[in-house]
């Protein structure tokens, strides 16, 4: 069997930046074990699989280790592939997902805007045992919870300077990942990093799903609905964000790095 595959750098305007994702268009769903094996073989933060259904697409995402409930950068990458490779110039793509409902992506020139659910965090009375030791660094100002743990620091330097113990972070239970965040500078409202070693992603370069939680938090804290964000991983990425009621809008660019074929 021959399957097309595209590798896209999402939340980037040039290759070797942003977050890489593989996109594999399918005629119909393959067994879950095959999808997971392809993602493991790709060994990218995410591999997205899309199947055309009527006027839209079904969409699933896999890390090298697990299927995930929501992924921003691989959704952006999928929309980019559809709009530039499969349906040239398509201004809007609707995706049906298994756990995140219907997600839409609109295109304006080379900017893609994701319409995702808002996942505001709740306050934790105390950090989970081992969390702060695993992160190292200075004491945070707050620890919050949603799908992920959110650890808030005073300044960007604290976030950039963290060198977490990934093995210790992977032992934390009940949470998918750990987000660290702080106010930003230089025209950026906030910065973040994202660690998910238990899911096969020690540090994700740019994480759209994390911003489903970061956007409502920083919108509340800063008193503004439109925000500029930067994920300060080694590759880095820029996101334009908006809180829209119970939804968030996350916009960014994408570039094609590679296309080819899988033989299984």
The 8 nearest C-alpha neighbors of each residue, nearest first, counted from 0:
[[1, 263, 262, 2, 261, 260, 3, 29],
 [2, 0, 262, 261, 260, 263, 3, 4],
 [3, 1, 261, 260, 4, 262, 0, 23],
 [4, 2, 260, 259, 23, 261, 24, 1],
 [3, 5, 23, 260, 259, 258, 22, 2],
 [4, 6, 258, 22, 21, 257, 7, 259],
 [7, 5, 21, 257, 256, 20, 258, 255],
 [6, 8, 255, 256, 20, 19, 254, 76],
 [7, 9, 19, 18, 254, 253, 17, 14],
 [10, 8, 253, 18, 11, 17, 72, 76],
 [11, 9, 251, 17, 252, 236, 253, 237],
 [10, 12, 17, 9, 253, 252, 13, 16],
 [11, 13, 252, 253, 254, 14, 10, 16],
 [14, 12, 11, 254, 16, 15, 253, 8],
 [13, 15, 16, 8, 256, 254, 12, 11],
 [14, 16, 13, 17, 8, 234, 256, 19],
 [17, 15, 234, 14, 11, 13, 235, 18],
 [16, 18, 11, 236, 10, 9, 235, 8],
 [17, 19, 9, 204, 8, 205, 20, 16],
 [20, 18, 8, 7, 9, 17, 43, 6],
 [21, 19, 45, 7, 73, 6, 46, 43],
 [20, 22, 6, 46, 5, 47, 7, 23],
 [21, 23, 47, 5, 4, 46, 77, 48],
 [22, 24, 4, 48, 3, 47, 25, 49],
 [25, 23, 49, 48, 50, 22, 3, 26],
 [26, 24, 50, 27, 49, 23, 28, 48],
 [25, 27, 50, 24, 51, 28, 49, 29],
 [28, 26, 25, 50, 29, 51, 49, 24],
 [29, 27, 30, 25, 26, 50, 31, 48],
 [28, 30, 31, 33, 27, 34, 25, 32],
 [31, 29, 33, 32, 34, 28, 35, 27],
 [30, 32, 34, 33, 35, 29, 28, 36],
 [31, 33, 35, 30, 34, 36, 29, 37],
 [34, 32, 36, 30, 31, 35, 37, 29],
 [35, 33, 31, 37, 36, 32, 38, 30],
 [34, 36, 38, 32, 33, 37, 39, 31],
 [35, 37, 33, 39, 38, 34, 32, 40],
 [38, 36, 40, 34, 39, 35, 41, 33],
 [39, 37, 63, 35, 41, 46, 40, 36],
 [38, 40, 63, 36, 42, 37, 41, 35],
 [39, 41, 37, 42, 38, 36, 63, 43],
 [40, 42, 38, 39, 43, 37, 63, 46],
 [43, 41, 39, 40, 63, 38, 44, 62],
 [42, 44, 45, 41, 20, 19, 46, 63],
 [43, 45, 62, 200, 20, 203, 42, 19],
 [46, 44, 62, 20, 43, 61, 73, 60],
 [45, 47, 21, 61, 38, 20, 60, 22],
 [48, 46, 60, 22, 59, 73, 21, 23],
 [47, 49, 23, 59, 58, 24, 22, 60],
 [50, 48, 58, 24, 57, 25, 56, 23],
 [51, 49, 57, 25, 56, 26, 27, 24],
 [50, 52, 56, 55, 57, 53, 49, 26],
 [53, 51, 56, 55, 54, 50, 57, 95],
 [54, 52, 55, 51, 56, 50, 57, 93],
 [53, 55, 52, 56, 51, 93, 92, 94],
 [56, 54, 93, 52, 53, 94, 51, 92],
 [57, 55, 51, 94, 52, 50, 49, 95],
 [56, 58, 95, 50, 94, 49, 96, 51],
 [57, 59, 49, 96, 48, 94, 95, 56],
 [58, 60, 48, 47, 96, 49, 61, 57],
 [61, 59, 47, 46, 67, 66, 45, 48],
 [62, 60, 66, 46, 45, 65, 67, 38],
 [61, 63, 45, 64, 65, 44, 38, 66],
 [62, 64, 39, 38, 42, 199, 65, 61],
 [63, 65, 62, 199, 198, 39, 35, 66],
 [66, 64, 62, 61, 198, 67, 63, 35],
 [65, 67, 61, 60, 62, 68, 64, 35],
 [68, 66, 69, 60, 61, 65, 70, 62],
 [67, 69, 98, 99, 66, 70, 97, 60],
 [70, 68, 67, 208, 99, 71, 60, 98],
 [71, 69, 208, 73, 72, 207, 74, 60],
 [72, 70, 207, 208, 74, 73, 75, 206],
 [71, 73, 75, 74, 207, 9, 70, 76],
 [72, 74, 76, 75, 20, 71, 47, 70],
 [75, 73, 77, 71, 76, 72, 78, 70],
 [74, 76, 72, 78, 73, 77, 79, 71],
 [77, 75, 73, 79, 74, 78, 7, 9],
 [78, 76, 74, 80, 79, 75, 22, 73],
 [77, 79, 81, 75, 80, 76, 82, 74],
 [78, 80, 76, 82, 77, 81, 83, 75],
 [81, 79, 77, 84, 83, 78, 82, 76],
 [80, 82, 85, 78, 84, 79, 86, 83],
 [83, 81, 87, 89, 86, 79, 88, 80],
 [82, 84, 87, 80, 81, 79, 85, 86],
 [85, 83, 80, 81, 82, 87, 86, 79],
 [84, 86, 81, 87, 82, 83, 80, 89],
 [87, 85, 82, 81, 89, 84, 88, 83],
 [86, 88, 83, 82, 89, 84, 85, 81],
 [87, 89, 82, 90, 86, 83, 106, 81],
 [88, 90, 82, 87, 86, 91, 92, 81],
 [91, 89, 106, 105, 88, 92, 107, 82],
 [92, 90, 105, 104, 89, 106, 93, 103],
 [91, 93, 104, 103, 55, 78, 94, 105],
 [94, 92, 103, 55, 102, 56, 104, 91],
 [95, 93, 56, 102, 57, 101, 58, 55],
 [94, 96, 101, 57, 58, 100, 56, 102],
 [97, 95, 100, 58, 99, 98, 57, 101],
 [96, 98, 99, 100, 95, 59, 68, 58],
 [97, 99, 68, 96, 100, 69, 67, 95],
 [100, 98, 96, 97, 69, 68, 101, 102],
 [101, 99, 96, 98, 95, 102, 97, 94],
 [102, 100, 95, 94, 96, 99, 103, 93],
 [103, 101, 94, 93, 114, 115, 100, 95],
 [104, 102, 93, 114, 92, 94, 113, 105],
 [103, 105, 113, 92, 112, 91, 114, 111],
 [106, 104, 91, 112, 90, 111, 92, 103],
 [105, 107, 111, 90, 110, 91, 108, 112],
 [108, 106, 110, 109, 111, 105, 90, 112],
 [107, 109, 110, 106, 111, 90, 88, 252],
 [108, 110, 252, 107, 111, 106, 253, 251],
 [111, 109, 252, 107, 251, 108, 106, 250],
 [110, 112, 106, 250, 251, 105, 252, 104],
 [113, 111, 250, 105, 104, 249, 248, 106],
 [112, 114, 104, 249, 248, 115, 250, 103],
 [113, 115, 248, 103, 102, 247, 104, 112],
 [114, 116, 247, 246, 113, 102, 248, 117],
 [117, 115, 246, 247, 118, 245, 211, 114],
 [116, 118, 246, 211, 245, 247, 119, 212],
 [119, 117, 212, 211, 116, 120, 145, 215],
 [120, 118, 212, 215, 117, 216, 145, 121],
 [121, 119, 145, 144, 143, 212, 118, 122],
 [120, 122, 144, 143, 145, 123, 119, 142],
 [121, 123, 143, 144, 124, 142, 120, 141],
 [124, 122, 143, 125, 142, 144, 121, 126],
 [123, 125, 122, 126, 142, 143, 127, 141],
 [124, 126, 123, 127, 142, 128, 122, 143],
 [127, 125, 142, 128, 130, 123, 124, 131],
 [128, 126, 130, 129, 125, 171, 131, 172],
 [129, 127, 130, 126, 131, 171, 132, 125],
 [128, 130, 132, 131, 133, 127, 167, 171],
 [131, 129, 133, 132, 128, 127, 134, 126],
 [132, 130, 134, 133, 129, 135, 126, 138],
 [131, 133, 135, 129, 134, 130, 164, 136],
 [134, 132, 164, 130, 131, 167, 163, 135],
 [133, 135, 163, 131, 132, 130, 164, 136],
 [136, 134, 132, 133, 131, 163, 161, 137],
 [135, 137, 161, 134, 138, 157, 160, 162],
 [136, 138, 139, 135, 157, 152, 131, 161],
 [137, 139, 140, 136, 152, 131, 135, 141],
 [140, 138, 152, 141, 151, 137, 150, 153],
 [139, 141, 152, 151, 153, 138, 142, 150],
 [142, 140, 151, 139, 150, 143, 152, 122],
 [141, 143, 150, 149, 123, 126, 151, 122],
 [142, 144, 122, 149, 123, 121, 120, 148],
 [145, 143, 148, 120, 121, 149, 147, 122],
 [144, 146, 120, 147, 148, 121, 118, 119],
 [147, 145, 174, 175, 144, 148, 176, 118],
 [148, 146, 176, 145, 174, 175, 177, 144],
 [147, 149, 144, 177, 143, 178, 145, 176],
 [150, 148, 178, 143, 142, 179, 144, 177],
 [149, 151, 142, 179, 141, 178, 180, 143],
 [150, 152, 180, 141, 139, 140, 181, 179],
 [153, 151, 139, 181, 140, 154, 180, 157],
 [154, 152, 181, 140, 151, 182, 139, 155],
 [155, 153, 181, 156, 152, 157, 182, 158],
 [154, 156, 158, 157, 181, 183, 182, 159],
 [155, 157, 159, 158, 154, 160, 181, 153],
 [158, 156, 160, 155, 159, 154, 161, 152],
 [157, 159, 155, 156, 160, 161, 180, 179],
 [160, 158, 156, 157, 161, 155, 231, 232],
 [159, 161, 157, 158, 156, 162, 136, 155],
 [162, 160, 158, 159, 136, 163, 157, 135],
 [161, 163, 160, 164, 134, 135, 136, 159],
 [164, 162, 134, 133, 165, 161, 135, 168],
 [163, 165, 133, 167, 166, 168, 134, 162],
 [166, 164, 168, 167, 163, 169, 196, 201],
 [165, 167, 169, 168, 164, 170, 196, 133],
 [166, 168, 165, 170, 169, 164, 133, 171],
 [169, 167, 165, 170, 166, 171, 133, 164],
 [168, 170, 197, 166, 196, 167, 171, 165],
 [169, 171, 168, 167, 172, 166, 197, 165],
 [172, 170, 168, 169, 173, 174, 167, 130],
 [171, 173, 174, 170, 169, 175, 127, 168],
 [172, 174, 175, 171, 146, 147, 176, 148],
 [175, 173, 147, 176, 172, 146, 148, 171],
 [174, 176, 147, 146, 195, 173, 177, 198],
 [175, 177, 195, 147, 174, 194, 148, 178],
 [178, 176, 148, 194, 147, 193, 149, 195],
 [177, 179, 193, 149, 192, 148, 150, 194],
 [180, 178, 150, 192, 191, 149, 151, 158],
 [179, 181, 191, 151, 190, 152, 150, 158],
 [182, 180, 152, 154, 155, 190, 151, 189],
 [183, 181, 189, 154, 188, 155, 190, 184],
 [184, 182, 189, 188, 187, 190, 155, 181],
 [183, 185, 187, 186, 188, 182, 189, 155],
 [184, 186, 187, 183, 188, 189, 227, 182],
 [185, 187, 184, 188, 227, 183, 228, 189],
 [188, 186, 227, 183, 184, 228, 185, 189],
 [189, 187, 183, 227, 228, 182, 226, 186],
 [190, 188, 183, 182, 228, 187, 181, 229],
 [191, 189, 229, 183, 230, 180, 181, 228],
 [190, 192, 180, 230, 179, 231, 181, 229],
 [191, 193, 179, 230, 178, 231, 232, 180],
 [194, 192, 178, 203, 202, 177, 179, 195],
 [193, 195, 202, 177, 201, 176, 196, 203],
 [196, 194, 176, 200, 201, 198, 197, 202],
 [195, 197, 201, 200, 199, 169, 198, 165],
 [196, 198, 169, 195, 199, 200, 170, 168],
 [199, 197, 196, 195, 200, 64, 65, 62],
 [198, 200, 196, 64, 197, 63, 201, 62],
 [201, 199, 196, 195, 202, 198, 203, 44],
 [202, 200, 196, 195, 194, 199, 165, 203],
 [203, 201, 194, 200, 193, 195, 204, 196],
 [202, 204, 193, 205, 200, 194, 206, 44],
 [203, 205, 18, 232, 234, 235, 17, 202],
 [206, 204, 18, 230, 236, 203, 17, 235],
 [207, 205, 209, 208, 71, 72, 203, 204],
 [206, 71, 208, 210, 209, 72, 70, 205],
 [207, 209, 71, 70, 210, 211, 206, 69],
 [210, 208, 211, 207, 206, 212, 213, 178],
 [209, 211, 213, 212, 208, 207, 214, 206],
 [210, 212, 117, 118, 208, 209, 213, 214],
 [213, 211, 118, 119, 210, 214, 209, 215],
 [212, 214, 210, 216, 215, 211, 217, 209],
 [213, 215, 217, 210, 216, 212, 218, 211],
 [216, 214, 218, 119, 217, 213, 212, 219],
 [217, 215, 213, 219, 214, 218, 220, 119],
 [216, 218, 220, 219, 214, 215, 221, 213],
 [219, 217, 223, 215, 224, 221, 222, 216],
 [220, 218, 222, 217, 216, 221, 215, 223],
 [219, 221, 217, 218, 222, 216, 223, 215],
 [222, 220, 218, 223, 219, 217, 188, 224],
 [223, 221, 219, 218, 220, 224, 217, 225],
 [224, 222, 218, 221, 225, 219, 226, 217],
 [223, 225, 242, 218, 241, 226, 222, 243],
 [226, 224, 241, 240, 223, 242, 227, 218],
 [227, 225, 240, 188, 241, 239, 228, 224],
 [226, 228, 239, 187, 188, 240, 238, 189],
 [229, 227, 238, 189, 187, 190, 188, 237],
 [228, 230, 237, 190, 236, 231, 238, 191],
 [229, 231, 191, 236, 235, 190, 192, 205],
 [230, 232, 235, 229, 192, 191, 190, 233],
 [233, 231, 235, 204, 234, 230, 192, 205],
 [232, 234, 235, 231, 204, 16, 230, 202],
 [235, 233, 16, 232, 17, 204, 236, 15],
 [236, 234, 232, 231, 230, 17, 233, 204],
 [235, 237, 17, 230, 10, 229, 205, 11],
 [238, 236, 229, 228, 10, 230, 239, 251],
 [239, 237, 228, 251, 250, 229, 240, 227],
 [238, 240, 227, 250, 249, 226, 228, 251],
 [241, 239, 249, 226, 248, 225, 227, 238],
 [242, 240, 225, 248, 224, 247, 226, 243],
 [241, 243, 247, 224, 244, 215, 214, 246],
 [244, 242, 246, 247, 245, 241, 248, 224],
 [245, 243, 246, 242, 247, 117, 215, 116],
 [244, 246, 117, 243, 116, 247, 242, 118],
 [247, 245, 116, 117, 243, 244, 115, 242],
 [246, 248, 242, 115, 117, 243, 241, 114],
 [247, 249, 114, 241, 113, 240, 112, 115],
 [250, 248, 240, 113, 112, 239, 238, 247],
 [251, 249, 112, 239, 111, 238, 113, 240],
 [252, 250, 10, 111, 238, 110, 239, 112],
 [251, 253, 10, 110, 11, 12, 111, 109],
 [254, 252, 9, 11, 8, 10, 12, 76],
 [255, 253, 8, 7, 13, 12, 256, 14],
 [254, 256, 7, 257, 6, 8, 253, 14],
 [255, 257, 7, 6, 14, 254, 8, 258],
 [258, 256, 6, 5, 255, 259, 7, 4],
 [259, 257, 5, 4, 6, 260, 256, 3],
 [258, 260, 4, 3, 5, 257, 261, 2],
 [259, 261, 3, 4, 2, 1, 262, 258],
 [260, 262, 2, 1, 3, 263, 4, 259],
 [263, 261, 1, 0, 2, 260, 3, 259],
 [262, 0, 261, 1, 2, 33, 37, 260]]
